[in-house]
Amino acid sequence: MFESLSAEIIAIGSELLAPDRTDTNSLWLTEQLNRLGIEVKLKTIVGDDDARLEETIKDAARRSKVVITTGGLGPTEDDITRKITARALGRRLLLDEVVLAEIRQRFQSFGVTMPERNSRQAMVIEDAEVLPNPNGTAPGMFLDHNGTAIVLLPGPPRELKPMFENHVAAKLAGRAGSLRVVRRMLRVAGMGESAVDEKIAPVYSQYDNPVTTILFNKSEIEIHLTARGRTEKEANDLLDRLSAQIEERLGNAVFSFGGETMEQVVGMKLALGGYTLSVAESCTGGLLAQRLTSVPGSSKYFIEGVVTYANDAKTRALGVEPILLLEHGAVSGPVAEAMAEGMRQRAGTDFALSITGIAGPEGGTEEKPVGTVFIALADEVETKHRKFTLPGDRNLVRWRASQAALDMLRRKLL
């Protein structure tokens, strides 16, 4: 059984606790550490709170062999990382005249006199190695504390990433030894979490290495595999063996073997086949087109999209006969098919997808409740539709409808 070096990441800053902020630094650092054979066991976000940060750093240094902090190295009062880390480790904070001169020189190079408060950034923890920061004024630090590597990195990604790559990665690689940790994510469409687990548990439960985790994400199942090996190849071979067995159990419900999104997979299949696509949307309001065009190079296969929200727009832009709308309603199989056929004829594409439905929270009936969605796919041979009853709020219904449409096309391209 392999035992990897354990790491913790502490993201510091009250702004990271806001509902609209994501700690992307920790995601990037986790990927880098995994490549070195170091496994991240815990990530913590701490606001600008002296007591809580001190407690977090003390606990992390006691239980992990690598502790990385991000942020809080600026010149203002709420940049507390240097001070609190020194206190937590029982070390002094000393003014480094060389660092101070470098910060002052950086300001002078821009024709500006250094504000006195920036001198705080020249305070260095006792016995720490200063990590240069050519992209900012906040130097990082690296120190060994009772066998644990403590790394202080600045928060801005344009400063953090080169500092880690140029001054930290090699130091940590030497501590990690030859062990490598490799992760892989498989994505599954059209199945629930319990159904996936029922099919693949007999396979993955036989393995202690790799470790398997199953997660539900919006409209798909993610299967996370983590393997440890003496080399990256050894770990990847273990992943290959297990993922092949999982694919055999789940069949074409597995649409991604390396974490690719549905729109990336569909785009790749369209590009490889030399096919073109257009889309007609009602309840998704352009979400399907947005997802398709978020993929670089999508102009090779995506030609056109229209949002026909109102009934007369469906008639005017797509040629949907008013009698169909009258007899079946806008949310119906016949209208979805007419939308797809009209879109394909309008754009001259190999395939056309259409979506019409009730995203809610209002507009549902007993016959067609909120979440009722019809999706149609047209090509030169035939046009077919499927009816879905999708759970969730308005945003989730829209997202799941776009995912179901893409999956319909993916399975056709198989």
C-alpha positions as CSV (number, residue, x, y, z in Angstrom):
1,M,0.0,0.0,0.0
2,F,1.4,3.4,-1.0
3,E,1.4,6.3,1.4
4,S,1.7,9.7,-0.1
5,L,2.9,12.9,1.4
6,S,-0.1,14.8,2.9
7,A,-0.7,18.5,2.2
8,E,-3.1,21.2,3.3
9,I,-4.0,24.4,1.6
10,I,-5.2,27.4,3.6
11,A,-6.7,30.2,1.5
12,I,-6.8,33.5,3.5
13,G,-9.0,36.5,3.0
14,S,-12.5,37.4,4.0
15,E,-13.4,38.1,0.3
16,L,-13.1,34.4,-0.4
17,L,-16.0,33.8,2.0
18,A,-18.4,35.9,-0.2
19,P,-21.0,33.8,-2.1
20,D,-19.8,35.0,-5.5
21,R,-16.1,34.1,-5.1
22,T,-14.3,30.9,-5.9
23,D,-10.9,29.9,-4.5
24,T,-9.4,28.9,-7.9
25,N,-5.8,29.0,-6.5
26,S,-6.5,25.8,-4.4
27,L,-7.8,24.0,-7.5
28,W,-4.6,24.8,-9.4
29,L,-2.3,24.0,-6.5
30,T,-4.0,20.7,-5.9
31,E,-3.3,19.7,-9.5
32,Q,0.3,20.7,-9.2
33,L,0.8,18.9,-5.9
34,N,-0.8,15.7,-7.3
35,R,1.7,15.7,-10.1
36,L,4.5,15.7,-7.5
37,G,3.0,12.8,-5.7
38,I,1.6,14.9,-2.8
39,E,-2.0,14.4,-1.9
40,V,-4.1,17.3,-0.6
41,K,-6.1,16.1,2.4
42,L,-7.7,19.3,3.4
43,K,-8.5,22.8,2.1
44,T,-9.6,25.6,4.4
45,I,-10.8,29.1,3.7
46,V,-10.2,31.5,6.6
47,G,-11.3,35.1,6.8
48,D,-9.1,37.9,8.1
49,D,-9.5,36.7,11.7
50,D,-6.3,36.4,13.8
51,A,-7.5,33.8,16.3
52,R,-9.1,31.5,13.7
53,L,-6.1,31.7,11.3
54,E,-3.6,31.0,14.1
55,E,-5.6,27.9,15.2
56,T,-5.8,26.7,11.6
57,I,-2.1,27.0,10.9
58,K,-1.2,25.3,14.2
59,D,-3.5,22.4,13.4
60,A,-2.2,22.1,9.8
61,A,1.4,22.1,10.8
62,R,0.8,19.4,13.4
63,R,-1.0,16.9,11.1
64,S,0.4,17.5,7.5
65,K,3.9,17.4,5.9
66,V,3.1,20.3,3.5
67,V,1.1,23.4,4.4
68,I,0.6,26.1,1.8
69,T,-1.1,29.4,2.5
70,T,-2.4,31.7,-0.2
71,G,-3.1,35.4,0.1
72,G,-2.8,37.9,3.0
73,L,0.7,39.0,2.1
74,G,-0.2,42.6,1.0
75,P,0.6,45.9,2.7
76,T,-2.7,46.6,4.4
77,E,-3.9,46.0,8.0
78,D,-6.0,43.0,7.0
79,D,-3.0,41.3,5.4
80,I,-2.3,39.2,8.4
81,T,-0.7,36.0,7.0
82,R,3.0,36.8,7.9
83,K,2.2,38.0,11.4
84,I,-0.1,35.1,12.3
85,T,2.0,32.4,10.7
86,A,5.0,33.5,12.7
87,R,2.9,33.6,15.9
88,A,1.5,30.1,15.2
89,L,4.9,28.6,14.7
90,G,6.5,30.4,17.6
91,R,8.9,32.3,15.5
92,R,9.9,36.0,15.3
93,L,9.1,38.3,12.4
94,L,12.1,40.2,11.3
95,L,12.7,43.1,8.8
96,D,14.7,42.0,5.8
97,E,16.6,45.0,4.5
98,V,17.4,43.3,1.2
99,V,13.7,42.6,0.5
100,L,12.8,46.1,1.6
101,A,15.3,47.6,-0.9
102,E,13.9,45.3,-3.7
103,I,10.3,46.5,-3.0
104,R,11.4,50.2,-2.9
105,Q,13.3,49.7,-6.2
106,R,10.2,48.1,-7.8
107,F,8.2,51.2,-7.0
108,Q,10.9,53.5,-8.3
109,S,11.0,51.6,-11.6
110,F,7.4,52.8,-12.1
111,G,8.4,56.3,-11.1
112,V,6.6,56.1,-7.8
113,T,7.8,56.5,-4.2
114,M,7.1,53.4,-2.1
115,P,4.3,54.1,0.5
116,E,5.6,53.5,4.0
117,R,3.0,50.8,4.6
118,N,4.6,48.6,2.0
119,S,7.5,48.1,4.3
120,R,5.4,45.5,6.0
121,Q,5.9,43.2,3.1
122,A,9.6,43.1,4.0
123,M,8.9,41.4,7.3
124,V,10.1,37.8,7.1
125,I,9.5,34.9,9.4
126,E,12.6,33.8,11.3
127,D,14.7,31.3,9.3
128,A,12.4,31.4,6.3
129,E,13.7,31.5,2.7
130,V,12.4,34.5,0.8
131,L,10.7,33.5,-2.6
132,P,11.1,36.3,-5.2
133,N,8.1,37.8,-6.8
134,P,8.9,39.6,-10.0
135,N,5.2,40.1,-10.7
136,G,4.3,41.9,-7.5
137,T,5.5,43.5,-4.3
138,A,4.7,40.6,-1.9
139,P,7.5,38.1,-1.6
140,G,6.7,34.5,-0.6
141,M,8.3,32.4,2.0
142,F,9.4,28.8,2.5
143,L,10.5,27.2,5.7
144,D,10.9,23.9,7.4
145,H,9.1,23.6,10.7
146,N,9.7,20.3,12.6
147,G,9.8,18.4,9.3
148,T,6.8,20.2,7.8
149,A,7.2,22.4,4.7
150,I,5.4,25.7,5.3
151,V,4.9,27.8,2.2
152,L,3.4,31.3,2.0
153,L,2.3,32.4,-1.4
154,P,0.6,35.6,-2.6
155,G,-3.0,35.6,-3.6
156,P,-3.1,36.9,-7.2
157,P,-2.8,34.0,-9.6
158,R,-0.3,35.8,-11.8
159,E,2.0,36.0,-8.9
160,L,1.3,32.7,-7.2
161,K,1.6,30.4,-10.2
162,P,5.1,31.4,-11.4
163,M,6.3,31.6,-7.7
164,F,5.2,28.0,-7.1
165,E,6.6,26.7,-10.5
166,N,9.9,28.4,-10.2
167,H,10.7,28.3,-6.5
168,V,8.5,25.8,-4.7
169,A,7.8,22.8,-6.9
170,A,11.3,21.4,-7.0
171,K,11.7,21.7,-3.2
172,L,8.5,19.8,-2.6
173,A,9.3,17.2,-5.3
174,G,12.5,16.3,-3.3
175,R,10.4,15.7,-0.2
176,A,7.7,13.6,-2.1
177,G,10.2,11.1,-3.4
178,S,9.2,8.8,-6.2
179,L,5.5,8.3,-5.3
180,R,3.0,9.8,-7.8
181,V,-0.7,10.5,-7.4
182,V,-2.8,10.6,-10.6
183,R,-6.5,11.5,-10.8
184,R,-9.0,10.9,-13.5
185,M,-12.6,11.8,-13.9
186,L,-15.2,9.9,-15.9
187,R,-18.5,11.6,-16.7
188,V,-21.8,9.7,-17.1
189,A,-25.0,10.9,-18.7
190,G,-28.6,9.5,-18.5
191,M,-28.2,7.6,-15.3
192,G,-28.8,8.4,-11.6
193,E,-26.1,8.1,-8.9
194,S,-27.6,5.0,-7.3
195,A,-27.9,3.2,-10.7
196,V,-24.3,4.0,-11.5
197,D,-23.1,2.7,-8.2
198,E,-25.1,-0.4,-8.4
199,K,-23.5,-1.3,-11.7
200,I,-19.9,-0.4,-10.9
201,A,-19.6,-1.1,-7.1
202,P,-18.7,-4.8,-7.8
203,V,-15.8,-3.6,-9.8
204,Y,-14.3,-0.7,-7.9
205,S,-14.9,-2.3,-4.4
206,Q,-12.2,-4.8,-5.3
207,Y,-9.5,-2.1,-5.4
208,D,-7.8,-0.3,-2.6
209,N,-5.8,1.5,-5.2
210,P,-7.3,3.3,-7.2
211,V,-9.8,4.9,-4.9
212,T,-13.3,5.6,-6.4
213,T,-15.6,8.4,-5.5
214,I,-19.0,9.0,-7.2
215,L,-20.6,12.5,-7.3
216,F,-23.7,14.0,-8.8
217,N,-23.2,17.3,-10.6
218,K,-26.2,19.2,-12.0
219,S,-27.2,16.8,-14.7
220,E,-24.5,14.1,-14.8
221,I,-22.6,11.7,-12.6
222,E,-18.8,12.2,-12.0
223,I,-16.7,9.1,-11.2
224,H,-13.4,10.3,-9.6
225,L,-10.5,7.8,-9.6
226,T,-7.3,8.4,-7.7
227,A,-4.3,6.1,-8.1
228,R,-0.9,6.0,-6.5
229,G,2.2,4.5,-8.0
230,R,5.9,4.6,-7.9
231,T,5.8,6.3,-11.3
232,E,3.2,8.3,-13.2
233,K,2.9,5.4,-15.7
234,E,2.3,2.9,-13.0
235,A,-0.5,5.0,-11.6
236,N,-2.0,5.6,-15.1
237,D,-1.9,1.9,-15.8
238,L,-4.0,1.2,-12.7
239,L,-6.5,3.9,-13.8
240,D,-6.6,2.4,-17.3
241,R,-7.5,-1.0,-16.0
242,L,-10.3,0.2,-13.7
243,S,-11.8,2.7,-16.1
244,A,-12.0,0.0,-18.8
245,Q,-13.9,-2.2,-16.5
246,I,-16.2,0.7,-15.6
247,E,-16.8,1.5,-19.2
248,E,-17.7,-2.2,-19.9
249,R,-20.3,-2.0,-17.2
250,L,-21.8,1.4,-18.1
251,G,-21.5,1.3,-21.9
252,N,-22.0,4.5,-23.9
253,A,-23.5,6.2,-20.8
254,V,-19.8,7.2,-20.2
255,F,-19.2,10.2,-22.4
256,S,-15.9,11.5,-21.0
257,F,-12.8,9.7,-19.8
258,G,-10.6,12.7,-19.0
259,G,-13.1,15.2,-17.4
260,E,-14.1,16.7,-20.7
261,T,-17.5,18.4,-20.7
262,M,-20.5,17.3,-22.8
263,E,-20.1,20.2,-25.2
264,Q,-16.4,19.4,-25.7
265,V,-17.2,15.8,-26.4
266,V,-20.0,16.6,-28.8
267,G,-17.8,19.3,-30.5
268,M,-15.0,16.9,-31.0
269,K,-17.3,14.3,-32.6
270,L,-18.8,16.9,-34.9
271,A,-15.4,18.2,-35.9
272,L,-14.0,14.7,-36.5
273,G,-17.0,13.8,-38.7
274,G,-16.9,17.0,-40.6
275,Y,-20.6,17.7,-39.6
276,T,-22.3,21.0,-39.0
277,L,-25.0,21.9,-36.4
278,S,-27.6,24.5,-35.8
279,V,-29.9,24.9,-32.8
280,A,-33.4,26.4,-32.1
281,E,-34.2,27.1,-28.5
282,S,-37.3,28.3,-26.6
283,C,-37.1,27.6,-22.8
284,T,-33.3,27.5,-22.7
285,G,-33.0,31.0,-24.1
286,G,-29.7,30.5,-25.9
287,L,-28.0,28.3,-23.2
288,L,-27.4,25.5,-25.7
289,A,-25.7,27.7,-28.2
290,Q,-23.7,29.4,-25.4
291,R,-22.4,26.0,-24.3
292,L,-21.5,24.9,-27.8
293,T,-19.7,28.1,-28.6
294,S,-17.8,28.2,-25.3
295,V,-15.5,25.5,-26.9
296,P,-12.5,26.9,-28.8
297,G,-12.8,26.0,-32.5
298,S,-16.5,25.6,-32.4
299,S,-16.9,27.8,-35.5
300,K,-15.8,24.7,-37.5
301,Y,-19.1,22.9,-36.8
302,F,-21.6,25.3,-35.1
303,I,-23.3,27.5,-37.8
304,E,-26.3,29.2,-36.3
305,G,-28.7,29.4,-33.4
306,V,-32.0,31.1,-32.9
307,V,-34.1,31.8,-29.7
308,T,-37.8,31.6,-30.6
309,Y,-39.5,32.4,-27.3
310,A,-42.9,33.5,-28.6
311,N,-45.2,31.4,-30.7
312,D,-45.2,33.9,-33.6
313,A,-41.4,33.8,-33.6
314,K,-41.4,30.0,-34.0
315,T,-43.6,30.5,-37.1
316,R,-41.8,33.5,-38.5
317,A,-38.2,32.3,-38.0
318,L,-38.6,28.5,-38.2
319,G,-41.7,28.0,-40.3
320,V,-43.7,26.2,-37.6
321,E,-47.3,25.9,-38.8
322,P,-49.7,27.9,-36.6
323,I,-52.1,24.9,-36.6
324,L,-49.4,22.7,-34.9
325,L,-49.1,25.3,-32.1
326,L,-52.9,25.5,-31.8
327,E,-53.5,21.8,-31.7
328,H,-50.5,20.6,-29.7
329,G,-49.2,23.7,-27.9
330,A,-45.7,25.2,-28.0
331,V,-44.4,22.6,-25.6
332,S,-45.0,19.4,-27.5
333,G,-43.3,16.8,-29.6
334,P,-44.7,17.9,-33.0
335,V,-43.6,21.5,-32.4
336,A,-40.2,20.5,-31.2
337,E,-39.8,18.4,-34.5
338,A,-41.0,21.3,-36.6
339,M,-38.6,23.6,-34.9
340,A,-35.7,21.3,-35.6
341,E,-36.7,20.7,-39.2
342,G,-37.2,24.5,-39.8
343,M,-33.8,25.2,-38.2
344,R,-32.0,22.7,-40.3
345,Q,-33.6,24.0,-43.5
346,R,-32.8,27.6,-42.5
347,A,-29.1,27.0,-41.7
348,G,-28.4,24.2,-44.2
349,T,-26.7,22.1,-41.5
350,D,-26.2,18.3,-41.2
351,F,-27.9,18.3,-37.8
352,A,-30.3,20.6,-35.9
353,L,-31.4,20.4,-32.3
354,S,-34.5,22.1,-30.8
355,I,-35.7,22.6,-27.2
356,T,-39.1,23.7,-26.1
357,G,-40.4,23.3,-22.5
358,I,-41.6,24.8,-19.2
359,A,-38.7,25.9,-17.0
360,G,-41.0,27.4,-14.3
361,P,-41.6,28.4,-11.7
362,E,-45.0,29.2,-13.3
363,G,-46.7,28.0,-16.5
364,G,-47.1,24.3,-15.6
365,T,-50.4,22.4,-15.9
366,E,-51.5,19.0,-14.7
367,E,-50.9,17.6,-18.2
368,K,-47.6,19.4,-18.6
369,P,-46.0,20.3,-15.3
370,V,-43.0,22.5,-14.7
371,G,-40.0,20.6,-16.0
372,T,-41.7,19.2,-19.1
373,V,-39.3,19.5,-22.0
374,F,-39.4,18.3,-25.5
375,I,-36.1,17.9,-27.5
376,A,-35.9,17.1,-31.2
377,L,-33.0,16.2,-33.4
378,A,-33.2,16.4,-37.2
379,D,-30.8,15.2,-39.8
380,E,-31.1,14.4,-43.5
381,V,-32.8,11.0,-42.8
382,E,-35.2,11.6,-40.0
383,T,-36.5,13.8,-37.2
384,K,-37.2,12.4,-33.7
385,H,-38.1,13.9,-30.4
386,R,-38.0,12.8,-26.8
387,K,-40.0,14.0,-23.8
388,F,-38.3,14.7,-20.5
389,T,-39.7,15.6,-17.1
390,L,-36.7,17.4,-15.5
391,P,-36.5,18.2,-11.7
392,G,-35.1,21.4,-10.2
393,D,-35.6,25.1,-10.2
394,R,-35.7,27.3,-13.4
395,N,-31.9,27.3,-13.8
396,L,-31.5,23.6,-13.3
397,V,-34.3,22.7,-15.7
398,R,-32.7,24.9,-18.4
399,W,-29.3,23.4,-17.8
400,R,-30.5,19.8,-17.7
401,A,-32.5,20.4,-20.9
402,S,-29.3,21.6,-22.7
403,Q,-27.4,18.6,-21.3
404,A,-30.1,16.2,-22.5
405,A,-30.1,17.8,-26.0
406,L,-26.3,17.5,-26.3
407,D,-26.5,13.9,-25.1
408,M,-29.1,13.1,-27.7
409,L,-26.8,14.3,-30.4
410,R,-23.8,12.6,-28.9
411,R,-25.6,9.2,-28.9
412,K,-26.6,9.8,-32.6
413,L,-23.0,10.5,-33.5
414,L,-21.9,7.2,-31.9
